[in-house]
Amino acid sequence: MDSRLSQSTQKPFNVVAWWRGSSRYAVSYLLLTLLALVSFAPFLWMVLASFKPLEEVERLNPFPTVWHPENYVKVFKQIPFARYYFNSVFTAAWVTFLQCLTSAMAAYAFARLKWKGRDVVFRLYLATLMIPGVVTMIPNYALMVKLHLLDSYQGLIVPSAFSAFGTFLLRQFMLTLPPSLDEAAAIDGGSPWQIFWDLILPLARPGLITLAIFTFMGNYGSFFWPLVLIKSEHLRTLPIGMLFFDTNYGRQTNLIMAASVMNIIPLIILFVTSQKFLVRGIQLGAVKG
């Protein structure tokens, strides 16, 4: 009797509500799938074009009639691709290291230390984000001339070693850490530098990884500043070196695409392997501000 009563009191299955909910999910997944395909289409075209002969690149047929993997070998024969690749990785790695270090130190001063005018200075420093990089290119170039850093690795690295965005990102992350940590470390005799290096910096690891990923990916593909600063061939980065395939005598689009595929694959691997750290760092850094 009780089982019959419980069955009679159960709500009937609502087919209309189930259909509406399922249709919403289906439409959402369909739209996301279409957006993913649209976003993936240029990359797919780049890969397919890298295996085509030059005369077939601009044809409507997306697939090559005859596959030419030797295009990748031609890239290494026509330009010192390995040297350009090393220059890009070397400068991006140094910029990433210095920017993470300087941003972490500045973020610690703005988030954990108390000094007069701290918030005003931070707002002024943050306002530099509204200045386009093209505007500061001429002053930076004049400064490199004064410091005799033209056509050098130092000239590529030093101007990008500081970042207002990195300082903001790490400051927001450090604000989520309880102030009692600093107080306990200070009671134990820790200096501000020891608190920063031994306590705050290890706890800010997710934010540092996030900043490192953004910085490396942004500087690895830098184009305008190396184009202005570098004159020697052995110092050219990969985006500048690929200009060899676009000359007054013609554009070798198939070789440009082959070089671009080899250029972008490390970034894809970096993003995929570090995606969870990237999402976690952004989420934790957005909790308090």
Rosetta silent file (secondary structure, phi, psi, omega in degrees, C-alpha in Angstrom):
SEQUENCE: MDSRLSQSTQKPFNVVAWWRGSSRYAVSYLLLTLLALVSFAPFLWMVLASFKPLEEVERLNPFPTVWHPENYVKVFKQIPFARYYFNSVFTAAWVTFLQCLTSAMAAYAFARLKWKGRDVVFRLYLATLMIPGVVTMIPNYALMVKLHLLDSYQGLIVPSAFSAFGTFLLRQFMLTLPPSLDEAAAIDGGSPWQIFWDLILPLARPGLITLAIFTFMGNYGSFFWPLVLIKSEHLRTLPIGMLFFDTNYGRQTNLIMAASVMNIIPLIILFVTSQKFLVRGIQLGAVKG
SCORE:     score description
SCORE:     0.000 S_00000001
   1 L     0.000  -41.913  179.832    0.000    0.000    0.000 S_00000001
   2 H   -66.501  -38.345 -179.683    2.833    2.374    0.892 S_00000001
   3 H   -66.129  -38.012  177.728    4.653    1.602   -2.324 S_00000001
   4 H   -65.714  -38.898  179.567    1.532    2.316   -4.338 S_00000001
   5 H   -65.704  -41.286  179.558    1.057    5.618   -2.497 S_00000001
   6 H   -66.541  -36.099  178.629    4.664    6.656   -3.102 S_00000001
   7 H   -68.556  -34.794 -179.316    4.358    5.787   -6.775 S_00000001
   8 H   -73.261  -26.590 -179.884    1.175    7.807   -7.088 S_00000001
   9 H   -84.726  -11.955  178.497    2.757   10.847   -5.438 S_00000001
  10 L   -67.544  144.033  179.834    5.764   10.873   -7.802 S_00000001
  11 L   -72.225  139.576  178.826    5.726   13.590  -10.429 S_00000001
  12 L   -70.062  153.833  179.471    5.037   12.367  -13.951 S_00000001
  13 L   -68.109  122.511 -177.645    7.797   12.574  -16.536 S_00000001
  14 L   -92.682  103.553 -177.330    7.518   15.903  -18.359 S_00000001
  15 H   -68.567  -37.026 -177.876    8.364   15.238  -21.980 S_00000001
  16 H   -65.633  -44.949  179.544    8.054   18.907  -22.982 S_00000001
  17 H   -64.697  -40.488  178.367   10.513   20.126  -20.332 S_00000001
  18 H   -63.103  -40.477 -178.595   12.955   17.337  -21.210 S_00000001
  19 H   -67.567  -39.613  179.091   12.746   18.218  -24.906 S_00000001
  20 H   -65.012  -44.981  179.047   13.313   21.919  -24.248 S_00000001
  21 H   -63.936  -42.342  179.873   16.346   21.257  -22.060 S_00000001
  22 H   -65.793  -39.741 -179.922   17.826   18.772  -24.537 S_00000001
  23 H   -65.840  -35.887  177.145   17.242   21.089  -27.472 S_00000001
  24 H   -63.713  -45.125  177.848   19.024   23.934  -25.664 S_00000001
  25 H   -63.095  -40.999 -178.592   22.046   21.750  -25.015 S_00000001
  26 H   -63.954  -43.648  179.051   22.003   20.501  -28.603 S_00000001
  27 H   -65.002  -40.084  179.338   21.875   24.033  -30.019 S_00000001
  28 H   -62.918  -46.805  179.544   24.679   25.158  -27.689 S_00000001
  29 H   -65.198  -35.104  179.072   26.924   22.257  -28.669 S_00000001
  30 H   -65.773  -44.685  178.532   26.126   22.797  -32.338 S_00000001
  31 H   -64.157  -42.850  178.332   27.083   26.467  -32.171 S_00000001
  32 H   -63.566  -38.128  177.802   30.287   25.688  -30.275 S_00000001
  33 H   -64.782  -42.313  178.308   31.159   23.006  -32.824 S_00000001
  34 H   -63.947  -42.613  177.902   30.616   25.432  -35.702 S_00000001
  35 H   -63.314  -39.084  178.324   32.753   28.084  -34.008 S_00000001
  36 H   -64.602  -40.845  178.745   35.488   25.509  -33.403 S_00000001
  37 H   -65.822  -40.765  178.381   35.424   24.451  -37.064 S_00000001
  38 H   -64.167  -39.973  179.039   35.570   28.064  -38.229 S_00000001
  39 H   -69.854  -32.131 -177.735   38.509   28.737  -35.921 S_00000001
  40 H   -82.199  -19.507 -175.486   40.294   25.567  -37.021 S_00000001
  41 H   -58.836  -46.529  179.101   39.775   26.165  -40.762 S_00000001
  42 H   -61.154  -39.047  178.437   42.700   28.648  -41.239 S_00000001
  43 H   -65.115  -40.942  178.512   45.096   26.310  -39.441 S_00000001
  44 H   -63.356  -42.261  178.034   43.923   23.363  -41.563 S_00000001
  45 H   -62.526  -39.506  179.354   44.396   25.421  -44.748 S_00000001
  46 H   -61.883  -44.394 -179.776   47.908   26.382  -43.602 S_00000001
  47 H   -64.771  -45.198 -179.787   48.864   22.744  -43.045 S_00000001
  48 H   -65.875  -39.036  179.681   47.440   21.611  -46.389 S_00000001
  49 H   -66.884  -26.296  179.776   49.055   24.525  -48.245 S_00000001
  50 L   -69.782  -15.393  178.763   52.432   23.597  -46.785 S_00000001
  51 L  -103.922    6.361 -177.865   52.300   20.317  -48.767 S_00000001
  52 L   -98.817  155.380  166.799   51.284   21.898  -52.090 S_00000001
  53 L   -72.662  162.001 -173.325   53.437   23.159  -54.966 S_00000001
  54 H   -59.471  -37.699 -176.516   53.383   26.903  -55.406 S_00000001
  55 H   -71.348  -14.092 -179.149   51.037   26.858  -58.418 S_00000001
  56 H  -101.055   -3.123 -172.677   48.341   24.979  -56.476 S_00000001
  57 L   -64.745  -40.959 -174.769   48.266   27.115  -53.333 S_00000001
  58 L   -92.393    8.435  176.812   45.631   29.571  -54.548 S_00000001
  59 L   -78.393  159.322 -178.092   43.368   26.997  -56.155 S_00000001
  60 L   -72.020  -24.637 -179.559   39.956   26.231  -54.667 S_00000001
  61 L   -66.277  116.179 -175.682   40.810   22.572  -54.171 S_00000001
  62 L   -69.889  -29.387 -176.511   41.788   22.374  -50.471 S_00000001
  63 L   -97.703  139.923  178.782   43.764   19.136  -50.801 S_00000001
  64 L   -69.671  142.539  176.840   46.960   18.922  -52.865 S_00000001
  65 L   -68.032  -38.543  174.940   46.851   16.718  -55.931 S_00000001
  66 L  -130.594  127.437 -177.689   50.370   15.557  -55.129 S_00000001
  67 L   -77.847  136.615 -178.013   51.772   15.873  -51.619 S_00000001
  68 L  -124.885   79.244  176.969   55.138   17.636  -51.351 S_00000001
  69 L   -67.415  -13.498  178.839   56.691   17.076  -47.912 S_00000001
  70 H   -68.220   -9.514  174.920   59.976   18.304  -49.363 S_00000001
  71 H   -58.850  -35.607  179.255   58.664   21.858  -48.813 S_00000001
  72 H   -68.636  -33.450  177.034   59.797   21.517  -45.201 S_00000001
  73 H   -70.563  -37.182  179.557   63.287   20.529  -46.354 S_00000001
  74 H   -63.688  -32.462  178.116   63.407   23.527  -48.704 S_00000001
  75 H   -59.236  -45.211 -179.433   62.748   25.854  -45.765 S_00000001
  76 H   -70.476  -27.068 -179.959   65.955   24.698  -44.079 S_00000001
  77 H   -77.432  -34.122 -174.169   67.876   24.938  -47.366 S_00000001
  78 H   -89.370  -27.798  177.571   66.823   28.501  -48.220 S_00000001
  79 L  -134.853  153.700  174.160   67.059   30.118  -44.780 S_00000001
  80 L   -75.494   72.852 -172.730   68.958   29.256  -41.562 S_00000001
  81 H   -59.417  -41.542 -178.147   65.706   28.169  -39.935 S_00000001
  82 H   -62.900  -39.130  178.597   67.359   26.525  -36.930 S_00000001
  83 H   -65.799  -45.260  178.725   69.305   29.711  -36.144 S_00000001
  84 H   -63.350  -38.281  179.171   66.212   31.899  -36.418 S_00000001
  85 H   -65.341  -41.724  177.706   64.281   29.442  -34.277 S_00000001
  86 H   -62.127  -42.891  179.580   66.989   29.517  -31.616 S_00000001
  87 H   -60.738  -41.690  179.827   66.965   33.327  -31.592 S_00000001
  88 H   -65.043  -46.779 -179.253   63.193   33.404  -31.090 S_00000001
  89 H   -67.017  -40.696 -177.498   63.242   30.843  -28.273 S_00000001
  90 H   -63.757  -49.382 -179.273   66.316   32.399  -26.634 S_00000001
  91 H   -67.943  -40.611  179.241   64.946   35.940  -26.525 S_00000001
  92 H   -65.002  -37.712  179.473   61.433   34.809  -25.534 S_00000001
  93 H   -66.877  -42.648  179.437   62.827   32.662  -22.706 S_00000001
  94 H   -67.832  -40.989  177.581   64.947   35.506  -21.304 S_00000001
  95 H   -62.525  -41.448  179.242   62.092   37.997  -21.578 S_00000001
  96 H   -61.860  -45.827 -179.819   59.794   35.524  -19.815 S_00000001
  97 H   -63.016  -49.066 -177.254   62.271   34.990  -16.962 S_00000001
  98 H   -67.740  -39.219 -178.917   63.002   38.691  -16.440 S_00000001
  99 H   -68.375  -38.824  176.478   59.387   39.762  -16.778 S_00000001
 100 H   -64.723  -39.994 -179.259   58.201   37.173  -14.250 S_00000001
 101 H   -67.385  -50.893 -178.004   60.944   38.250  -11.823 S_00000001
 102 H   -67.762  -37.880  178.752   60.384   42.006  -12.113 S_00000001
 103 H   -67.105  -38.029  178.736   56.594   41.675  -12.146 S_00000001
 104 H   -66.240  -41.123  179.125   56.665   39.471   -9.052 S_00000001
 105 H   -65.273  -44.645  179.004   58.862   41.951   -7.168 S_00000001
 106 H   -66.362  -40.066  179.362   56.672   44.901   -8.165 S_00000001
 107 H   -64.730  -37.032  177.594   53.473   42.970   -7.365 S_00000001
 108 H   -64.088  -40.787  178.942   54.835   42.104   -3.913 S_00000001
 109 H   -66.677  -36.955 -178.365   55.561   45.764   -3.231 S_00000001
 110 H   -80.546  -26.296 -174.034   52.082   46.820   -4.369 S_00000001
 111 H  -100.615  -34.712 -170.576   50.172   43.984   -2.666 S_00000001
 112 L  -113.249  -24.607 -179.224   52.011   43.120    0.559 S_00000001
 113 L   -95.870  147.418  178.962   54.097   46.149    1.577 S_00000001
 114 L  -109.947  120.090  177.620   52.592   49.322    3.029 S_00000001
 115 L  -151.350  156.193 -173.255   54.107   52.631    1.943 S_00000001
 116 L   -66.103  131.033  178.557   52.837   56.127    1.282 S_00000001
 117 L    79.055   15.788 -176.411   51.316   56.678   -2.154 S_00000001
 118 H   -61.469  -49.893 -176.639   51.291   52.973   -2.996 S_00000001
 119 H   -67.697  -34.326  178.423   47.831   52.880   -4.584 S_00000001
 120 H   -66.728  -44.728  178.971   48.410   56.107   -6.530 S_00000001
 121 H   -63.569  -38.377  179.510   51.664   54.819   -7.983 S_00000001
 122 H   -65.106  -41.226  179.216   50.000   51.530   -8.870 S_00000001
 123 H   -65.412  -39.182  177.277   47.178   53.280  -10.728 S_00000001
 124 H   -65.369  -40.662  178.761   49.673   55.398  -12.653 S_00000001
 125 H   -66.299  -38.830  179.078   51.715   52.323  -13.515 S_00000001
 126 H   -68.484  -28.590  179.285   48.567   50.497  -14.585 S_00000001
 127 H   -65.457  -19.449  178.241   47.579   53.444  -16.802 S_00000001
 128 H   -67.211  -15.286  176.451   50.563   52.677  -19.042 S_00000001
 129 H   -65.123  -23.156 -178.996   48.577   49.719  -20.372 S_00000001
 130 H   -81.393   -6.460  179.220   46.479   52.200  -22.352 S_00000001
 131 L   -88.715  120.906 -179.902   49.544   53.401  -24.284 S_00000001
 132 L   -64.364  148.969 -179.840   49.955   51.447  -27.556 S_00000001
 133 H   -63.788  -28.285  179.011   53.268   49.751  -28.091 S_00000001
 134 H   -64.788  -31.968 -179.314   53.762   51.575  -31.402 S_00000001
 135 H   -67.332  -38.474 -177.711   53.836   54.887  -29.522 S_00000001
 136 H   -86.691   -0.198 -176.662   56.699   53.778  -27.267 S_00000001
 137 H   -67.758  -42.881 -179.649   58.694   52.191  -30.079 S_00000001
 138 H   -66.711  -46.707  174.916   60.514   55.389  -31.086 S_00000001
 139 H   -59.844  -39.249  177.580   61.504   56.335  -27.486 S_00000001
 140 H   -64.562  -38.812  178.799   62.676   52.771  -26.895 S_00000001
 141 H   -65.904  -42.949  177.331   64.715   52.848  -30.082 S_00000001
 142 H   -62.466  -37.304  177.859   66.325   56.151  -29.090 S_00000001
 143 H   -66.755  -39.253  177.319   67.135   54.660  -25.677 S_00000001
 144 H   -64.929  -33.837  175.968   68.746   51.625  -27.297 S_00000001
 145 H   -64.728  -44.183  179.936   70.875   53.971  -29.417 S_00000001
 146 H   -64.068  -36.672 -178.404   72.063   55.800  -26.294 S_00000001
 147 L   -87.775    0.055 -179.897   72.853   52.511  -24.545 S_00000001
 148 L    58.289   45.464 -179.695   74.578   51.076  -27.667 S_00000001
 149 L  -113.106   14.533  176.440   72.249   48.078  -27.692 S_00000001
 150 L   -67.772  145.757  176.187   71.220   48.200  -31.336 S_00000001
 151 L    55.970   52.713 -178.905   71.490   44.937  -33.231 S_00000001
 152 L  -151.475  161.345  175.242   71.999   42.814  -30.112 S_00000001
 153 H   -63.972  -38.032 -179.278   70.225   40.271  -27.944 S_00000001
 154 H   -60.479  -38.547  178.862   70.186   42.764  -25.084 S_00000001
 155 H   -65.911  -29.898  177.055   68.245   45.229  -27.220 S_00000001
 156 H   -76.478  -29.882 -170.962   65.611   42.586  -27.911 S_00000001
 157 H   -92.987  -47.603 -169.165   65.307   41.539  -24.281 S_00000001
 158 H   -60.046  -46.896 -178.098   65.685   44.605  -22.034 S_00000001
 159 H   -62.504  -22.592 -178.719   62.724   46.745  -23.263 S_00000001
 160 H  -100.359    9.374 -176.139   60.340   43.813  -22.744 S_00000001
 161 L   -79.884   -4.824 -178.713   61.656   42.815  -19.314 S_00000001
 162 L  -127.404  143.240 -174.630   59.019   44.885  -17.489 S_00000001
 163 L  -147.715  122.847  174.214   55.256   44.539  -17.747 S_00000001
 164 H   -69.833  -35.572  177.631   52.395   46.458  -16.158 S_00000001
 165 H   -63.877  -44.098  178.357   50.034   43.628  -17.093 S_00000001
 166 H   -62.621  -39.499  177.141   52.266   41.076  -15.354 S_00000001
 167 H   -63.592  -43.834  178.303   52.438   43.251  -12.263 S_00000001
 168 H   -62.165  -45.248 -177.923   48.659   43.610  -12.204 S_00000001
 169 H   -61.674  -46.997 -178.371   48.107   39.873  -12.686 S_00000001
 170 H   -73.028  -31.580  176.640   50.480   38.842   -9.898 S_00000001
 171 H   -63.285  -45.583  178.723   49.272   41.594   -7.580 S_00000001
 172 H   -60.696  -36.220  179.281   45.701   40.349   -7.892 S_00000001
 173 H   -70.726  -42.199 -178.604   46.922   36.849   -7.129 S_00000001
 174 H   -68.320  -25.322  176.848   48.998   37.932   -4.115 S_00000001
 175 L   -67.007  -20.478  179.173   46.019   39.783   -2.665 S_00000001
 176 L   -78.480  -13.965 -179.867   44.269   36.425   -2.266 S_00000001
 177 L   -81.072  136.353 -177.157   46.955   35.228    0.177 S_00000001
 178 L   -65.344  137.599  177.947   46.099   35.919    3.861 S_00000001
 179 L   -63.380  -19.450 -179.820   48.160   38.721    5.500 S_00000001
 180 H   -62.715  -23.402  177.087   48.706   36.492    8.527 S_00000001
 181 H   -63.885  -45.291  178.543   51.372   34.649    6.543 S_00000001
 182 H   -64.274  -41.885 -178.076   53.539   37.762    6.383 S_00000001
 183 H   -64.451  -42.074  179.237   52.923   38.549   10.049 S_00000001
 184 H   -65.084  -40.793  178.822   53.886   35.041   11.173 S_00000001
 185 H   -67.685  -36.860  177.940   57.041   35.096    9.057 S_00000001
 186 H   -67.097  -37.079  177.038   57.983   38.550   10.373 S_00000001
 187 H   -63.598  -34.450  178.906   57.536   37.350   13.987 S_00000001
 188 L   -78.161    1.163  176.853   59.943   34.495   13.221 S_00000001
 189 L    96.056   14.210 -179.555   62.517   37.061   12.119 S_00000001
 190 L   -78.779  136.759  176.704   62.046   36.961    8.376 S_00000001
 191 L   -80.248  164.359  177.345   63.054   40.020    6.370 S_00000001
 192 H   -56.020  -36.598  178.859   60.803   41.385    3.586 S_00000001
 193 H   -68.328  -40.930  178.203   63.081   39.777    0.994 S_00000001
 194 H   -65.265  -38.821  177.814   62.972   36.411    2.765 S_00000001
 195 H   -63.612  -42.179  179.725   59.184   36.606    3.038 S_00000001
 196 H   -65.797  -49.505 -171.169   58.931   37.382   -0.667 S_00000001
 197 H   -76.474  -40.482 -173.354   61.419   34.757   -1.878 S_00000001
 198 H   -94.985  -18.858 -174.662   60.701   31.866    0.513 S_00000001
 199 H  -117.832  -59.948 -173.001   56.983   32.350    1.220 S_00000001
 200 H   -71.494  -44.069 -175.990   55.027   34.493   -1.231 S_00000001
 201 H   -62.623  -43.868  175.801   56.802   33.499   -4.444 S_00000001
 202 H   -63.475  -35.632  178.827   56.246   29.715   -4.024 S_00000001
 203 H   -71.217  -23.388 -179.817   52.578   30.305   -3.175 S_00000001
 204 L   -90.694   18.287 -176.840   52.220   32.497   -6.288 S_00000001
 205 H   -59.133  -43.698  177.668   53.379   29.698   -8.576 S_00000001
 206 H   -59.099  -40.342  176.929   50.047   29.355  -10.488 S_00000001
 207 H   -66.444  -38.018  178.028   50.078   33.075  -11.249 S_00000001
 208 H   -65.443  -40.402  178.664   53.721   32.931  -12.312 S_00000001
 209 H   -64.421  -41.232  177.663   53.032   30.014  -14.661 S_00000001
 210 H   -61.383  -47.233  178.723   50.125   31.914  -16.194 S_00000001
 211 H   -63.532  -39.007 -179.975   52.249   35.017  -16.730 S_00000001
 212 H   -63.045  -40.087  179.488   55.100   32.926  -18.135 S_00000001
 213 H   -65.353  -48.405  178.997   52.801   31.331  -20.718 S_00000001
 214 H   -59.366  -44.361 -176.094   51.350   34.678  -21.812 S_00000001
 215 H   -67.355  -45.307 -178.889   54.770   36.305  -21.963 S_00000001
 216 H   -63.235  -45.655 -178.696   56.490   33.523  -23.880 S_00000001
 217 H   -66.539  -33.649  179.719   53.712   33.226  -26.455 S_00000001
 218 H   -72.925  -37.993 -177.259   53.589   36.995  -26.927 S_00000001
 219 H   -87.518  -22.897  178.606   57.334   37.487  -27.363 S_00000001
 220 H   -62.310  -36.902 -179.803   57.993   34.331  -29.351 S_00000001
 221 L  -101.891   20.329 -179.225   56.039   35.766  -32.276 S_00000001
 222 L   -63.054  138.009 -175.139   57.175   39.376  -31.880 S_00000001
 223 L  -121.883  -52.353 -169.392   57.628   41.079  -35.251 S_00000001
 224 H   -68.186  -45.242 -177.051   57.842   44.883  -35.212 S_00000001
 225 H   -65.949  -45.889  174.298   60.504   45.405  -32.552 S_00000001
 226 H   -62.507  -32.158  179.074   62.994   42.859  -34.008 S_00000001
 227 H   -64.646  -37.625 -179.666   62.295   44.277  -37.467 S_00000001
 228 H   -77.473  -38.448 -168.690   63.306   47.767  -36.296 S_00000001
 229 H   -88.416  -36.839 -169.400   66.220   46.771  -34.075 S_00000001
 230 L   -94.522  132.003  175.594   67.985   43.877  -35.807 S_00000001
 231 L  -116.015  -33.691 -177.601   70.171   44.298  -38.877 S_00000001
 232 L   -75.374  142.488 -177.298   72.501   41.282  -38.711 S_00000001
 233 H   -68.371  -35.774 -175.530   71.260   38.082  -40.292 S_00000001
 234 H   -74.312   -8.390  178.410   72.499   35.815  -37.475 S_00000001
 235 H  -104.533   -0.353 -177.376   70.374   37.762  -34.935 S_00000001
 236 L   -67.786  141.798  173.348   67.090   37.628  -36.821 S_00000001
 237 L   -87.215  171.889 -172.994   64.141   35.979  -35.144 S_00000001
 238 H   -62.909  -44.203  177.703   61.877   33.547  -36.955 S_00000001
 239 H   -59.861  -33.813  177.986   59.100   36.005  -37.964 S_00000001
 240 H   -75.323  -38.749 -179.521   61.737   38.277  -39.526 S_00000001
 241 H   -64.461  -31.139 -179.408   63.573   35.408  -41.186 S_00000001
 242 H   -71.799  -10.189  175.339   60.405   34.206  -42.923 S_00000001
 243 H   -65.292  -16.700  178.347   60.264   37.497  -44.829 S_00000001
 244 H   -58.692  -31.265 -177.265   62.867   35.914  -47.135 S_00000001
 245 H   -81.851   -2.365  178.673   60.045   33.990  -48.812 S_00000001
 246 E  -123.907   91.597 -174.663   58.173   37.220  -49.662 S_00000001
 247 E  -124.134  179.333  177.770   60.371   39.274  -52.016 S_00000001
 248 L   -67.403  -17.876 -178.709   60.018   41.449  -55.083 S_00000001
 249 L   -89.617   -2.506  178.033   60.629   38.365  -57.219 S_00000001
 250 E   137.953  163.096 -179.811   57.578   36.572  -55.869 S_00000001
 251 E  -110.035  122.690  177.785   55.994   35.077  -52.802 S_00000001
 252 L   -92.263   79.794 -173.009   56.661   31.436  -51.968 S_00000001
 253 H   -62.661  -37.150 -178.458   53.431   30.872  -50.093 S_00000001
 254 H   -64.499  -37.592  178.484   53.887   27.133  -49.751 S_00000001
 255 H   -74.897  -32.403  174.746   57.251   27.584  -48.012 S_00000001
 256 H   -62.409  -42.112  179.630   55.833   30.350  -45.819 S_00000001
 257 H   -67.576  -38.242  177.575   53.102   27.960  -44.711 S_00000001
 258 H   -63.881  -43.703  177.723   55.620   25.177  -44.049 S_00000001
 259 H   -66.346  -35.412  179.621   57.743   27.510  -41.923 S_00000001
 260 H   -67.648  -38.156  177.872   54.633   28.768  -40.137 S_00000001
 261 H   -61.994  -46.740  178.441   53.551   25.229  -39.250 S_00000001
 262 H   -66.282  -27.204  179.281   56.959   24.502  -37.717 S_00000001
 263 H   -74.919  -36.577 -172.191   56.801   27.877  -35.978 S_00000001
 264 H   -90.559  -20.513 -177.866   53.385   27.400  -34.410 S_00000001
 265 H   -59.569  -43.651  177.598   53.622   23.749  -33.325 S_00000001
 266 H   -60.097  -35.144  178.877   55.751   24.515  -30.198 S_00000001
 267 H   -67.729  -38.667  177.975   53.176   27.101  -29.106 S_00000001
 268 H   -64.187  -43.803  178.196   50.347   24.605  -29.500 S_00000001
 269 H   -62.313  -42.888  179.126   52.245   22.021  -27.452 S_00000001
 270 H   -62.096  -43.138 -178.220   52.998   24.628  -24.783 S_00000001
 271 H   -68.127  -42.492 -177.820   49.363   25.721  -24.574 S_00000001
 272 H   -66.857  -43.990 -177.032   47.936   22.194  -24.451 S_00000001
 273 H   -71.638  -24.733 -176.300   50.364   20.932  -21.801 S_00000001
 274 L  -113.609   17.609 -175.784   49.957   23.982  -19.564 S_00000001
 275 H   -64.030  -39.822 -177.809   46.265   24.709  -20.083 S_00000001
 276 H   -66.510  -36.322  176.832   45.209   23.597  -16.594 S_00000001
 277 H   -68.551  -36.053  179.638   47.797   25.893  -14.979 S_00000001
 278 H   -64.525  -47.357 -179.487   46.658   28.741  -17.204 S_00000001
 279 H   -65.823  -42.377 -178.809   42.995   28.399  -16.257 S_00000001
 280 H   -65.152  -41.757 -179.855   43.786   27.951  -12.566 S_00000001
 281 H   -64.730  -39.463  178.840   46.062   30.977  -12.459 S_00000001
 282 H   -67.856  -41.838 -179.563   43.490   33.217  -14.131 S_00000001
 283 H   -65.244  -44.767 -179.413   40.691   32.015  -11.833 S_00000001
 284 H   -69.091  -33.825 -179.871   42.693   32.478   -8.644 S_00000001
 285 H   -74.424  -13.586 -178.655   43.993   35.858   -9.740 S_00000001
 286 L   -99.837    7.466 -175.515   40.465   37.140  -10.350 S_00000001
 287 L   -74.140  -42.279 -173.167   39.125   36.358   -6.875 S_00000001
 288 L  -133.930  141.947  178.576   40.099   39.591   -5.132 S_00000001
 289 L  -156.966    0.000    0.000   40.991   43.037   -6.379 S_00000001
